Amino acid sequence: MDREPAVAGRFYPGGRAELAREVAALLGDASEAAPAVAVLAPHAGYLYSGGVAGATYARTAVPERAVVLCPNHTGLGEPVALWPDGGWRTPLGRVPLDPELTAALRGCPGVRPDRAAHLAEHALEVQLPFLQARRPEVAIAALCLGPLTVEACLALGEALAGALRARPALLVASSDMSHYVSAEEARRKDALALDRFLALDARGLFEVVEREEISMCGYVPATVALAAARALGAARAELVRYADSGDVTGDRAHVVGYAGAVVR
């Protein structure tokens, strides 16, 4: 069973040609792309966060496979929900699942085959056109993560790394940063989280988000991806771009923050 687009025409253009043009414009010059272990990319509508996502993917050489991890905004389904078979469709075409990688992830702690968590979730879907533009033949494994403890995140990251040693793939952590606070507060709080992300400190990221009540919706996927990246030998991370919704709307009192980072 293929997962059909849920937010095409709302978060991003619904037509193939229009979407291809927009993604190409958001990516811009990708001549500095280099191999990466993981990326952190935002998932709002392209009008708001597409520039940050595009700049991040432009710095990333996308391989044949990717594991895309997103938060669960709907509350439906399993806490660690794996799309089990078929593929994902976008206006740019079909993204197949990598069957061997998906099968390997079934053995990771807490992972359950589950479609319900994915059907209306936008945070994974909006990553796919960027992956398709950078690597048209890309295949994925798709994980939607609900609330987890830090220990569960670290254990899942370690197990994910084990699966990727046999079948390497880019880790994509889908997350926006602070939500509906002033631009000043967003930058201050988001800097605390990004400091830990850039230090490759998975536990520290999780703990600072919870301690400081940072409304980073995808801190669980980011923690898992960081734990996996460290286990796979990642040595450094770089912040590609930070922005907020007020850059588009002009409203500096109530913004959502967006960050793009690459782990190598």
MARBA-3410 file (N, C-alpha, C, O; in Angstrom, 1 decimal):
264
0.8,-1.2,0.0,0.0,0.0,0.0,0.9,1.2,0.0,1.8,1.4,0.8 ~ 0.6,2.2,-0.9,1.3,3.4,-1.0,0.6,4.5,-0.1,-0.6,4.5,0.0 ~ 1.4,5.3,0.5,0.9,6.4,1.3,0.7,7.6,0.3,1.7,8.1,-0.3 ~ -0.5,8.1,0.2,-0.8,9.2,-0.7,-0.5,10.5,0.0,-0.5,10.6,1.2 ~ -0.2,11.6,-0.8,0.0,12.9,-0.2,-1.1,13.4,0.7,-2.3,13.3,0.3
-0.8,13.9,1.8,-1.8,14.5,2.7,-1.8,16.0,2.7,-2.9,16.6,3.0 ~ -0.7,16.6,2.4,-0.6,18.1,2.5,-0.2,18.8,1.2,0.2,19.9,1.2 ~ -0.2,18.0,0.1,0.2,18.6,-1.2,-0.9,19.7,-1.6,-2.1,19.4,-1.4 ~ -0.5,20.8,-2.1,-1.4,21.9,-2.3,-1.7,22.8,-1.1,-2.3,23.9,-1.3 ~ -1.1,22.4,0.0,-1.2,23.3,1.2,0.1,23.6,1.8,0.5,24.8,1.8
0.9,22.7,2.1,2.3,22.9,2.6,3.3,23.2,1.5,4.3,23.8,1.7 ~ 2.9,22.7,0.3,3.8,22.8,-0.8,2.9,22.7,-2.1,1.8,22.2,-2.0 ~ 3.4,23.1,-3.3,2.5,23.0,-4.4,2.1,21.6,-4.8,2.8,20.7,-4.6 ~ 0.8,21.6,-5.3,0.2,20.3,-5.6,0.5,19.8,-7.0,0.2,18.6,-7.3 ~ 1.0,20.6,-7.8,1.3,20.2,-9.2,2.7,19.9,-9.4,3.6,20.5,-8.8
3.0,18.9,-10.2,4.4,18.4,-10.4,5.3,19.5,-10.9,6.4,19.7,-10.3 ~ 4.9,20.2,-12.0,5.9,21.2,-12.5,6.1,22.3,-11.6,7.2,22.8,-11.4 ~ 5.0,22.8,-10.9,5.2,23.9,-10.0,6.0,23.5,-8.8,6.9,24.3,-8.3 ~ 5.8,22.3,-8.3,6.6,21.8,-7.2,8.1,21.7,-7.5,8.9,22.1,-6.8 ~ 8.3,21.1,-8.7,9.7,21.0,-9.2,10.4,22.3,-9.2,11.6,22.4,-8.9
9.7,23.3,-9.8,10.3,24.7,-9.9,10.6,25.2,-8.5,11.6,25.8,-8.3 ~ 9.6,25.1,-7.6,9.8,25.7,-6.3,10.9,25.0,-5.5,11.8,25.7,-4.9 ~ 11.0,23.7,-5.5,12.1,23.0,-4.8,13.4,23.3,-5.4,14.4,23.6,-4.7 ~ 13.5,23.4,-6.8,14.8,23.8,-7.4,15.2,25.2,-6.9,16.4,25.4,-6.7 ~ 14.2,26.1,-6.9,14.6,27.5,-6.4,15.0,27.5,-5.0,15.9,28.2,-4.6
14.4,26.7,-4.1,14.7,26.6,-2.7,16.1,26.0,-2.5,16.9,26.4,-1.6 ~ 16.4,25.0,-3.3,17.7,24.4,-3.2,18.8,25.3,-3.7,19.9,25.3,-3.1 ~ 18.6,26.0,-4.8,19.6,26.9,-5.3,20.9,26.1,-5.7,20.8,25.0,-6.3 ~ 22.0,26.7,-5.4,23.3,26.1,-5.8,23.7,25.0,-4.9,23.9,25.2,-3.7 ~ 23.8,23.7,-5.4,24.1,22.6,-4.6,25.6,22.1,-4.9,25.9,21.0,-4.6
26.4,23.0,-5.4,27.8,22.6,-5.7,28.6,22.3,-4.5,29.7,21.6,-4.7 ~ 28.3,22.7,-3.3,29.0,22.4,-2.1,28.5,21.2,-1.4,28.9,21.0,-0.2 ~ 27.6,20.5,-2.0,27.1,19.3,-1.3,28.1,18.3,-1.0,29.0,18.0,-1.8 ~ 28.1,17.7,0.2,29.0,16.7,0.6,28.3,15.6,1.4,27.2,15.8,1.9 ~ 28.9,14.4,1.5,28.3,13.3,2.2,28.0,13.7,3.7,28.8,14.4,4.3
26.9,13.2,4.2,26.5,13.5,5.6,26.0,12.2,6.2,25.5,11.3,5.5 ~ 26.0,12.2,7.5,25.4,11.1,8.3,24.0,11.4,8.6,23.1,10.5,8.5 ~ 23.7,12.7,8.9,22.3,13.1,9.3,22.1,14.5,8.9,23.0,15.3,8.8 ~ 20.8,14.9,8.8,20.4,16.3,8.7,19.3,16.5,9.6,18.5,15.7,9.9 ~ 19.2,17.8,10.1,18.0,18.3,10.8,17.4,19.3,9.8,18.0,20.2,9.4
16.1,19.1,9.5,15.4,20.0,8.6,14.0,20.3,9.1,13.4,19.4,9.7 ~ 13.5,21.5,8.8,12.2,21.9,9.3,11.1,21.4,8.4,11.4,20.9,7.3 ~ 9.9,21.5,8.8,8.7,20.9,8.1,7.5,21.7,8.0,6.4,21.2,7.9 ~ 7.6,23.0,8.1,6.5,23.9,7.9,6.2,24.0,6.4,6.9,23.4,5.6 ~ 5.2,24.8,6.1,4.9,25.1,4.7,6.2,25.7,4.1,6.9,26.5,4.7
6.4,25.4,2.8,7.6,25.9,2.1,7.7,27.4,2.1,8.8,27.9,2.1 ~ 6.6,28.1,2.1,6.7,29.6,2.2,7.4,30.0,3.4,8.1,31.0,3.3 ~ 7.3,29.3,4.5,7.9,29.7,5.8,9.3,29.1,6.0,10.3,29.8,6.4 ~ 9.4,27.8,5.8,10.6,27.1,6.2,11.4,26.5,5.0,12.4,25.9,5.2 ~ 10.8,26.6,3.8,11.4,26.0,2.7,12.8,26.5,2.4,13.7,25.7,1.9
13.1,27.8,2.6,14.4,28.3,2.4,15.5,27.6,3.3,16.6,27.4,2.9 ~ 15.1,27.4,4.6,16.0,26.7,5.5,16.2,25.2,5.1,17.3,24.7,5.0 ~ 15.1,24.6,4.7,15.2,23.2,4.3,16.0,23.1,3.0,16.9,22.2,2.9 ~ 15.8,23.9,2.1,16.5,23.9,0.8,18.0,24.1,1.0,18.8,23.4,0.4 ~ 18.3,25.1,1.8,19.8,25.3,2.0,20.4,24.1,2.7,21.6,23.8,2.4
19.7,23.4,3.5,20.3,22.3,4.2,20.5,21.1,3.3,21.5,20.5,3.2 ~ 19.5,20.8,2.4,19.6,19.7,1.5,20.6,20.1,0.4,21.3,19.2,-0.2 ~ 20.8,21.3,0.1,21.8,21.7,-0.9,23.2,21.5,-0.4,24.1,21.3,-1.2 ~ 23.4,21.4,0.9,24.7,21.1,1.4,24.9,19.6,1.6,26.0,19.2,2.2 ~ 24.0,18.8,1.2,24.0,17.4,1.6,23.9,16.5,0.3,23.1,16.7,-0.6
24.9,15.6,0.1,24.9,14.6,-0.9,24.0,13.5,-0.5,24.3,12.7,0.3 ~ 22.8,13.5,-1.1,21.8,12.5,-0.7,22.1,11.1,-1.3,22.3,11.0,-2.6 ~ 22.3,10.1,-0.5,22.6,8.8,-1.1,21.4,8.0,-1.6,20.3,8.6,-1.7 ~ 21.5,6.8,-1.8,20.4,6.0,-2.4,19.3,5.7,-1.4,18.2,5.5,-1.8 ~ 19.6,5.8,-0.1,18.7,5.5,0.9,18.6,6.6,2.0,19.7,7.2,2.2
17.5,6.7,2.6,17.3,7.7,3.7,16.4,7.1,4.7,15.4,6.4,4.3 ~ 16.6,7.3,6.0,15.7,7.0,7.0,15.1,8.3,7.5,15.9,9.2,8.0 ~ 13.8,8.6,7.3,13.2,9.8,7.7,12.5,9.6,9.0,11.6,8.8,9.1 ~ 12.8,10.4,10.0,12.2,10.4,11.3,11.5,11.7,11.6,12.0,12.7,11.4 ~ 10.2,11.5,11.9,9.4,12.7,12.2,8.6,12.6,13.5,8.4,11.5,14.0
8.2,13.7,14.1,7.4,13.7,15.3,5.9,13.4,14.9,5.5,13.5,13.7 ~ 5.2,12.9,15.8,3.8,12.6,15.6,2.9,13.8,16.1,2.7,13.9,17.4 ~ 2.4,14.6,15.2,1.6,15.7,15.6,0.1,15.3,15.9,-0.6,16.1,16.6 ~ -0.3,14.2,15.3,-1.7,13.9,15.4,-2.1,13.1,16.6,-3.2,13.1,17.1 ~ -1.1,12.4,17.2,-1.3,11.5,18.4,-1.9,10.2,18.0,-2.2,9.4,18.9
-2.0,9.9,16.7,-2.6,8.6,16.3,-1.5,7.5,16.2,-0.3,7.9,16.0 ~ -1.9,6.3,16.4,-0.9,5.2,16.1,0.0,4.9,17.2,-0.1,5.3,18.3 ~ 1.0,4.1,16.8,2.0,3.6,17.8,3.0,4.6,18.1,3.2,5.6,17.4 ~ 3.7,4.5,19.3,4.7,5.5,19.7,5.9,5.5,18.7,6.5,6.6,18.5 ~ 6.3,4.3,18.2,7.4,4.3,17.2,6.8,3.5,16.0,6.8,2.3,15.9
6.3,4.3,15.1,5.4,3.8,14.0,6.3,3.7,12.7,6.8,4.7,12.2 ~ 6.4,2.5,12.2,7.1,2.2,10.9,6.1,2.0,9.8,5.3,1.1,9.9 ~ 6.2,2.8,8.7,5.4,2.5,7.5,5.9,1.2,7.0,7.1,1.1,6.6 ~ 5.0,0.2,6.8,5.5,-1.2,6.6,5.8,-1.6,5.2,6.7,-2.5,5.1 ~ 5.2,-1.0,4.2,5.4,-1.6,2.9,5.0,-0.5,1.8,4.5,0.5,2.2
5.2,-0.9,0.6,4.8,0.0,-0.5,5.7,1.2,-0.7,7.0,1.0,-0.7 ~ 5.2,2.4,-0.8,6.0,3.6,-1.0,5.2,4.8,-0.6,4.1,4.7,0.0 ~ 5.8,6.0,-0.8,5.2,7.3,-0.5,5.1,8.0,-1.8,6.0,8.1,-2.6 ~ 3.9,8.6,-2.1,3.7,9.4,-3.3,3.7,10.9,-3.0,3.2,11.4,-2.0 ~ 4.4,11.7,-3.9,4.3,13.1,-3.9,4.0,13.5,-5.3,4.0,12.7,-6.2
3.7,14.8,-5.6,3.5,15.2,-6.9,4.7,15.0,-7.9,4.5,15.0,-9.1 ~ 5.9,14.8,-7.3,7.1,14.5,-8.1,7.2,13.0,-8.5,8.0,12.7,-9.3 ~ 6.3,12.2,-7.9,6.4,10.8,-8.2,6.4,9.9,-7.0,6.1,10.4,-5.9 ~ 6.7,8.7,-7.1,6.7,7.7,-6.0,8.1,7.5,-5.4,9.0,7.3,-6.2 ~ 8.1,7.5,-4.1,9.3,7.2,-3.4,9.2,5.8,-2.8,8.3,5.6,-1.9
9.9,4.8,-3.3,9.7,3.5,-2.7,10.3,3.3,-1.3,11.3,4.0,-1.0 ~ 9.8,2.4,-0.6,10.4,2.0,0.6,11.6,1.1,0.2,11.5,0.3,-0.7 ~ 12.7,1.2,1.0,13.8,0.2,0.9,13.3,-1.0,1.7,13.3,-0.9,3.0 ~ 13.0,-2.1,1.1,12.5,-3.3,1.9,13.4,-3.9,2.9,13.0,-4.2,4.0 ~ 14.7,-4.0,2.5,15.7,-4.6,3.5,15.9,-3.7,4.7,15.9,-4.1,5.8
16.0,-2.4,4.4,16.2,-1.4,5.6,14.9,-1.4,6.4,15.0,-1.4,7.7 ~ 13.8,-1.3,5.8,12.5,-1.3,6.6,12.4,-2.6,7.4,12.0,-2.6,8.6 ~ 12.8,-3.7,6.8,12.7,-5.0,7.6,13.7,-5.0,8.8,13.4,-5.5,9.9 ~ 14.9,-4.4,8.6,15.9,-4.3,9.6,15.3,-3.4,10.8,15.6,-3.7,12.0 ~ 14.6,-2.3,10.5,14.1,-1.5,11.5,13.0,-2.1,12.3,12.8,-1.7,13.5
12.4,-3.1,11.8,11.3,-3.8,12.6,11.9,-4.5,13.9,11.2,-4.7,14.8 ~ 13.2,-4.7,13.8,13.9,-5.3,15.0,14.4,-4.3,16.0,14.9,-4.7,17.1 ~ 14.2,-3.0,15.8,14.7,-2.0,16.7,13.7,-1.9,17.9,12.5,-2.2,17.7 ~ 14.1,-1.5,19.1,13.3,-1.5,20.2,12.1,-0.6,20.1,12.2,0.6,19.7 ~ 10.9,-1.1,20.4,9.7,-0.3,20.3,9.0,-0.1,19.0,7.9,0.3,18.9
9.7,-0.5,17.9,9.2,-0.2,16.5,8.0,-1.2,16.3,8.1,-2.4,16.5 ~ 7.0,-0.6,15.7,5.8,-1.4,15.4,5.3,-1.0,14.0,5.3,0.2,13.7 ~ 5.0,-1.9,13.1,4.4,-1.5,11.8,3.1,-0.9,12.0,2.2,-1.4,12.8 ~ 2.9,0.3,11.5,1.7,1.1,11.8,1.5,2.2,10.7,2.4,3.0,10.5 ~ 0.4,2.2,10.1,0.1,3.2,9.1,-0.7,4.4,9.7,-0.5,5.6,9.2
-1.4,4.2,10.8,-2.3,5.3,11.3,-1.5,6.5,11.7,-2.0,7.6,11.5 ~ -0.3,6.3,12.3,0.5,7.5,12.7,0.9,8.4,11.5,1.2,9.6,11.7 ~ 1.0,7.8,10.4,1.6,8.4,9.2,0.5,9.1,8.3,0.9,10.0,7.6 ~ -0.7,8.6,8.3,-1.6,9.0,7.2,-1.9,10.5,7.1,-2.0,11.0,6.0 ~ -2.0,11.2,8.2,-2.3,12.6,8.2,-1.1,13.5,8.7,-1.3,14.7,8.8
0.0,12.8,8.9,1.2,13.5,9.4,2.0,14.2,8.3,2.4,13.6,7.3 ~ 2.2,15.5,8.5,2.9,16.3,7.4,4.4,16.3,7.5,5.1,16.5,6.5 ~ 4.9,16.0,8.7,6.3,16.3,9.0,7.3,15.5,8.2,8.4,15.9,7.9 ~ 6.9,14.3,7.9,7.8,13.4,7.0,7.5,13.7,5.6,8.5,13.8,4.8 ~ 6.3,13.9,5.2,5.9,14.1,3.8,6.7,15.3,3.2,7.1,15.2,2.0
6.8,16.4,3.9,7.4,17.6,3.3,8.9,17.5,3.0,9.4,18.3,2.3 ~ 9.5,16.5,3.6,10.9,16.2,3.4,11.1,15.6,2.0,12.2,15.7,1.4 ~ 10.2,14.8,1.5,10.4,13.9,0.4,10.7,14.7,-0.9,11.6,14.2,-1.6 ~ 10.0,15.8,-1.3,10.3,16.4,-2.5,11.8,16.9,-2.5,12.4,16.9,-3.6 ~ 12.3,17.3,-1.4,13.8,17.7,-1.4,14.7,16.5,-1.6,15.6,16.6,-2.4
14.3,15.4,-1.0,15.1,14.2,-1.2,15.0,13.7,-2.7,16.0,13.3,-3.3 ~ 13.8,13.8,-3.2,13.6,13.4,-4.6,14.4,14.3,-5.6,15.0,13.8,-6.6 ~ 14.4,15.6,-5.3,15.1,16.5,-6.2,16.6,16.3,-6.1,17.3,16.4,-7.1 ~ 17.1,15.9,-5.0,18.6,15.7,-4.8,19.0,14.3,-5.3,20.1,14.1,-5.7 ~ 18.1,13.3,-5.2,18.4,12.0,-5.6,17.0,11.3,-6.1,16.3,10.8,-5.3
16.7,11.5,-7.4,15.4,11.0,-7.9,15.1,9.5,-7.6,13.9,9.2,-7.4 ~ 16.1,8.7,-7.5,15.9,7.3,-7.2,15.9,6.9,-5.7,16.0,5.7,-5.4 ~ 15.9,7.9,-4.9,16.0,7.6,-3.4,14.9,6.6,-2.9,13.8,6.7,-3.4 ~ 15.3,5.8,-2.0,14.4,4.9,-1.3,14.5,5.2,0.2,15.5,5.6,0.6 ~ 13.4,5.0,0.9,13.4,5.4,2.3,12.9,4.3,3.2,12.3,3.3,2.8
13.1,4.5,4.5,12.4,3.9,5.6,11.8,5.1,6.4,12.4,6.1,6.5 ~ 10.6,4.9,6.9,9.8,6.0,7.4,9.3,5.7,8.9,8.6,4.7,9.1 ~ 9.8,6.5,9.8,9.5,6.4,11.2,8.8,7.6,11.8,9.3,8.7,11.6 ~ 7.6,7.4,12.4,6.9,8.5,13.1,7.0,8.3,14.6,6.6,7.2,15.0 ~ 7.5,9.2,15.3,7.8,9.0,16.7,6.9,9.9,17.6,6.9,11.1,17.5
6.3,9.2,18.6,5.5,9.9,19.6,6.4,10.2,20.8,7.6,10.1,20.7 ~ 5.8,10.6,21.9,6.6,10.9,23.1,7.4,9.6,23.6,6.8,8.5,23.7 ~ 8.7,9.8,23.8,9.6,8.7,24.3,10.4,9.3,25.4,10.7,10.5,25.5 ~ 10.9,8.4,26.3,11.9,8.8,27.3,13.3,9.0,26.6,13.5,8.5,25.5 ~ 14.2,9.7,27.3,15.5,9.8,26.8,16.2,8.5,26.6,16.9,8.3,25.6
16.0,7.6,27.6,16.6,6.3,27.5,16.1,5.5,26.2,16.8,4.8,25.6 ~ 14.8,5.6,26.0,14.2,5.0,24.8,14.7,5.6,23.5,15.0,4.8,22.6 ~ 14.9,6.9,23.5,15.5,7.5,22.3,16.9,7.0,22.1,17.3,6.7,20.9 ~ 17.7,7.0,23.1,19.1,6.5,23.0,19.2,5.1,22.5,20.0,4.7,21.7 ~ 18.4,4.2,23.1,18.4,2.8,22.7,17.9,2.6,21.3,18.5,1.8,20.5
16.9,3.4,20.8,16.5,3.3,19.5,17.6,3.8,18.5,17.8,3.2,17.5 ~ 18.2,4.9,18.9,19.3,5.4,18.1,20.5,4.4,17.9,21.0,4.2,16.8 ~ 20.8,3.7,19.0,21.9,2.7,18.9,21.5,1.6,18.0,22.2,1.1,17.2 ~ 20.2,1.1,18.1,19.7,0.0,17.3,19.6,0.5,15.8,19.9,-0.3,14.9 ~ 19.2,1.7,15.6,19.1,2.2,14.3,20.5,2.2,13.6,20.6,1.9,12.4
21.5,2.6,14.4,22.9,2.6,13.8,23.3,1.2,13.4,23.9,1.0,12.4 ~ 22.9,0.2,14.3,23.2,-1.1,13.9,22.6,-1.6,12.6,23.3,-2.3,11.8 ~ 21.4,-1.2,12.4,20.7,-1.5,11.1,21.4,-0.8,9.9,21.5,-1.4,8.8 ~ 21.9,0.4,10.1,22.5,1.2,9.0,23.9,0.7,8.7,24.4,1.0,7.6 ~ 24.5,0.0,9.6,25.9,-0.4,9.3,25.9,-1.4,8.1,26.8,-1.5,7.3
24.8,-2.2,8.1,24.7,-3.2,7.0,24.1,-2.5,5.7,24.3,-3.1,4.6 ~ 23.4,-1.4,5.9,22.7,-0.8,4.7,22.7,0.7,5.0,21.7,1.2,5.4 ~ 23.8,1.4,4.7,24.0,2.8,5.0,22.9,3.6,4.4,22.4,3.4,3.3 ~ 22.5,4.7,5.1,21.4,5.6,4.7,21.6,6.9,5.4,22.2,7.0,6.5 ~ 21.1,8.0,4.8,21.1,9.3,5.4,20.0,9.3,6.4,18.9,8.9,6.2
20.3,9.8,7.6,19.3,10.0,8.6,18.7,11.5,8.5,19.5,12.4,8.4 ~ 17.4,11.6,8.4,16.7,12.9,8.3,15.9,13.0,9.5,14.9,12.3,9.7 ~ 16.2,14.0,10.4,15.3,14.4,11.5,14.5,15.6,11.2,15.0,16.7,11.0 ~ 13.2,15.4,11.2,12.3,16.5,10.8,11.8,17.2,12.0,11.2,16.6,12.9 ~ 12.1,18.5,12.1,11.7,19.2,13.3,11.6,20.7,13.0,12.5,21.3,12.3
10.6,21.4,13.6,10.7,22.8,13.7,11.2,23.1,15.1,11.4,22.2,15.9 ~ 11.5,24.4,15.4,12.1,24.8,16.7,11.0,25.4,17.6,9.9,24.8,17.6 ~ 11.2,26.5,18.3,10.2,27.0,19.2,9.0,27.5,18.4,9.0,27.9,17.3 ~ 7.8,27.3,19.1,6.5,27.6,18.5,5.8,28.8,19.3,5.7,28.7,20.5 ~ 5.4,29.8,18.6,4.4,30.8,19.0,4.9,31.5,20.3,4.2,31.8,21.2
6.2,31.9,20.2,6.8,32.8,21.2,7.4,34.0,20.4,7.4,34.0,19.2 ~ 7.9,35.0,21.1,8.5,36.1,20.5,9.8,35.6,19.7,10.4,34.6,20.1 ~ 10.1,36.4,18.7,11.3,36.1,18.0,12.6,36.1,18.9,13.5,35.2,18.7 ~ 12.6,37.0,19.8,13.7,37.1,20.8,13.8,35.8,21.6,14.9,35.2,21.8 ~ 12.6,35.4,22.2,12.6,34.2,23.0,12.9,32.9,22.2,13.7,32.0,22.6
12.4,32.9,21.0,12.7,31.7,20.1,14.2,31.6,19.9,14.8,30.5,20.0 ~ 14.9,32.7,19.5,16.3,32.6,19.2,17.1,32.2,20.5,18.0,31.5,20.4 ~ 16.7,32.7,21.6,17.4,32.4,22.8,17.2,31.0,23.2,18.2,30.3,23.5 ~ 16.0,30.5,23.2,15.8,29.1,23.6,16.3,28.1,22.5,16.9,27.1,22.8 ~ 16.1,28.5,21.3,16.5,27.6,20.2,18.1,27.4,20.2,18.6,26.4,19.8
18.7,28.5,20.6,20.2,28.4,20.7,20.6,27.4,21.7,21.7,26.8,21.5 ~ 19.9,27.2,22.8,20.2,26.3,23.8,20.1,24.8,23.2,21.0,24.0,23.4 ~ 19.0,24.6,22.5,18.9,23.3,21.9,19.9,23.0,20.8,20.5,22.0,20.7 ~ 20.1,24.0,19.9,21.1,23.9,18.8,22.5,23.7,19.3,23.3,23.0,18.7 ~ 22.8,24.3,20.4,24.1,24.1,21.0,24.4,22.7,21.3,25.5,22.2,21.0
23.4,22.0,21.8,23.6,20.6,22.2,23.5,19.7,20.9,24.3,18.7,20.8 ~ 22.7,20.1,19.9,22.7,19.4,18.7,24.0,19.5,18.0,24.6,18.5,17.5 ~ 24.6,20.7,17.9,25.8,20.9,17.2,27.0,20.2,17.9,28.0,19.9,17.3 ~ 26.9,20.0,19.2,27.9,19.3,20.0,27.7,17.8,19.9,28.4,17.0,20.5 ~ 26.7,17.3,19.1,26.4,15.9,18.9,26.0,15.2,20.3,26.3,14.1,20.5
25.4,16.0,21.1,25.0,15.6,22.5,23.6,15.2,22.5,22.7,16.0,22.8 ~ 23.3,13.9,22.2,21.9,13.5,22.1,21.1,13.7,23.4,20.0,14.2,23.5 ~ 21.7,13.1,24.5,21.1,13.2,25.8,20.9,14.7,26.2,19.9,15.1,26.7 ~ 22.0,15.5,26.0,21.9,16.9,26.3,20.8,17.7,25.6,20.2,18.5,26.2 ~ 20.6,17.3,24.3,19.5,18.0,23.5,18.2,17.6,24.2,17.4,18.5,24.4
17.9,16.4,24.4,16.7,16.0,25.0,16.4,16.7,26.4,15.4,17.2,26.6 ~ 17.5,16.7,27.2,17.3,17.2,28.6,17.1,18.7,28.6,16.4,19.2,29.4 ~ 17.8,19.4,27.7,17.7,20.9,27.7,16.3,21.3,27.1,15.7,22.3,27.6 ~ 15.8,20.6,26.2,14.5,20.9,25.6,13.4,20.7,26.7,12.5,21.5,26.9 ~ 13.5,19.6,27.5,12.5,19.4,28.5,12.7,20.3,29.7,11.8,20.8,30.3
14.0,20.6,30.1,14.2,21.4,31.3,13.8,22.9,31.0,13.2,23.5,31.9 ~ 14.1,23.4,29.8,13.8,24.8,29.5,12.5,25.0,28.8,12.1,26.1,28.4 ~ 11.7,23.9,28.7,10.4,23.9,28.1,10.5,24.5,26.7,9.7,25.4,26.4 ~ 11.4,24.1,25.9,11.5,24.5,24.5,10.5,23.8,23.6,10.5,22.5,23.6 ~ 9.7,24.5,22.9,8.6,23.8,22.1,9.1,23.4,20.8,8.6,23.7,19.7
10.2,22.6,20.8,10.8,22.0,19.6,10.1,20.7,19.3,10.3,19.7,20.0 ~ 9.2,20.7,18.3,8.3,19.5,18.2,9.0,18.2,17.8,8.5,17.2,18.2 ~ 10.1,18.3,17.2,10.8,17.1,16.7,12.1,16.8,17.5,13.0,16.2,17.0 ~ 12.1,17.1,18.8,13.3,16.8,19.6,13.5,15.3,19.8,14.6,14.9,20.0 ~ 12.4,14.6,19.8,12.6,13.1,19.9,13.2,12.5,18.6,14.2,11.8,18.8
12.7,12.8,17.4,13.5,12.4,16.2,14.9,12.9,16.2,15.8,12.2,15.8 ~ 15.1,14.1,16.6,16.5,14.7,16.6,17.4,14.0,17.6,18.6,13.7,17.2 ~ 16.9,13.6,18.7,17.7,12.9,19.7,18.0,11.5,19.2,19.2,11.1,19.3 ~ 17.1,10.8,18.6,17.3,9.5,18.1,18.3,9.6,16.9,19.3,8.8,16.9 ~ 18.2,10.5,16.0,19.1,10.7,14.9,20.5,11.0,15.4,21.5,10.5,14.9
20.6,11.9,16.4,22.0,12.2,16.9,22.6,11.0,17.6,23.8,10.7,17.4 ~ 21.8,10.2,18.3,22.4,9.0,19.0,22.9,8.0,17.9,23.9,7.4,18.1 ~ 22.1,7.9,16.9,22.5,7.0,15.8,23.7,7.5,15.1,24.7,6.7,14.8 ~ 23.8,8.8,14.8,24.9,9.4,14.1,26.2,9.2,14.9,27.2,8.9,14.3 ~ 26.1,9.5,16.2,27.3,9.3,17.0,27.8,7.8,17.0,29.0,7.6,16.9
26.9,6.9,17.1,27.2,5.5,17.0,27.8,5.1,15.7,28.6,4.2,15.6 ~ 27.5,5.8,14.6,28.0,5.6,13.3,29.3,6.3,13.0,29.8,6.2,11.9 ~ 29.8,7.1,14.0,31.1,7.7,13.9,31.1,9.2,13.5,32.1,9.7,13.1 ~ 29.9,9.8,13.5,29.8,11.2,13.2,30.8,12.0,14.1,30.9,11.7,15.3 ~ 31.4,13.0,13.5,32.4,13.8,14.3,32.1,15.2,14.5,32.7,15.9,15.4
31.2,15.8,13.6,31.0,17.2,13.7,29.6,17.5,13.1,29.1,16.7,12.4 ~ 29.1,18.7,13.5,27.9,19.2,12.9,28.0,20.7,12.6,28.7,21.4,13.3 ~ 27.3,21.1,11.6,27.3,22.6,11.3,25.8,23.1,11.1,25.0,22.4,10.6 ~ 25.6,24.3,11.7,24.3,24.9,11.4,24.3,25.6,10.1,25.2,26.4,9.8 ~ 23.4,25.2,9.2,23.4,25.8,7.9,22.6,27.1,7.9,23.1,28.1,7.3
21.4,27.1,8.5,20.6,28.3,8.5,19.6,28.3,9.6,19.2,27.2,10.0 ~ 19.3,29.5,10.2,18.3,29.6,11.2,17.4,30.8,10.7,17.9,31.8,10.3 ~ 16.1,30.6,10.9,15.1,31.6,10.5,13.9,31.5,11.4,13.8,30.5,12.1 ~ 12.9,32.4,11.2,11.6,32.2,11.9,10.5,32.7,11.0,10.8,33.4,10.0 ~ 9.3,32.3,11.3,8.1,32.7,10.5,8.0,34.2,10.4,7.4,34.7,9.4
8.4,34.9,11.4,8.3,36.4,11.3,9.1,37.0,10.2,8.8,38.1,9.7 ~ 10.1,36.3,9.6,10.8,36.8,8.5,9.9,36.9,7.3,10.1,37.7,6.4 ~ 8.8,36.1,7.3,7.8,36.1,6.2,6.6,37.0,6.5,6.2,37.8,5.7 ~ 6.1,36.8,7.7,4.8,37.4,8.1,5.0,38.8,8.6,4.1,39.7,8.6 ~ 6.2,39.1,9.2,6.4,40.4,9.8,6.0,40.4,11.3,6.3,41.4,12.0
5.4,39.4,11.7,4.9,39.3,13.1,6.1,38.8,14.0,6.5,37.6,13.9 ~ 6.7,39.6,14.8,7.8,39.2,15.6,7.4,38.8,17.0,8.2,38.3,17.8 ~ 6.1,38.9,17.3,5.6,38.5,18.7,5.3,37.1,18.8,5.3,36.5,19.9 ~ 4.9,36.4,17.7,4.5,35.0,17.7,5.1,34.3,16.5,4.5,34.3,15.4 ~ 6.2,33.7,16.7,6.9,33.1,15.6,7.1,31.6,15.8,6.9,31.1,16.9
7.4,30.9,14.8,8.0,29.5,14.8,9.4,29.6,14.3,9.6,30.2,13.2 ~ 10.3,28.9,15.0,11.7,28.9,14.6,12.0,27.7,13.7,11.4,26.7,13.8 ~ 12.9,27.9,12.8,13.3,26.9,11.8,14.9,26.8,11.8,15.5,27.8,11.7 ~ 15.4,25.6,11.9,16.8,25.4,11.8,17.2,24.3,10.9,16.4,23.3,10.8 ~ 18.2,24.4,10.1,18.8,23.4,9.3,20.2,23.1,9.7,21.0,24.0,9.8
20.6,21.8,9.9,21.9,21.5,10.3,22.3,20.2,9.6,21.5,19.4,9.3 ~ 23.6,20.0,9.4,24.2,18.8,8.8,25.2,18.2,9.7,26.0,18.9,10.3 ~ 25.1,16.9,9.9,26.0,16.1,10.7,26.9,15.3,9.8,26.3,14.5,9.0 ~ 28.2,15.3,10.0,29.1,14.6,9.1,30.0,13.7,10.0,30.9,13.0,9.4
END
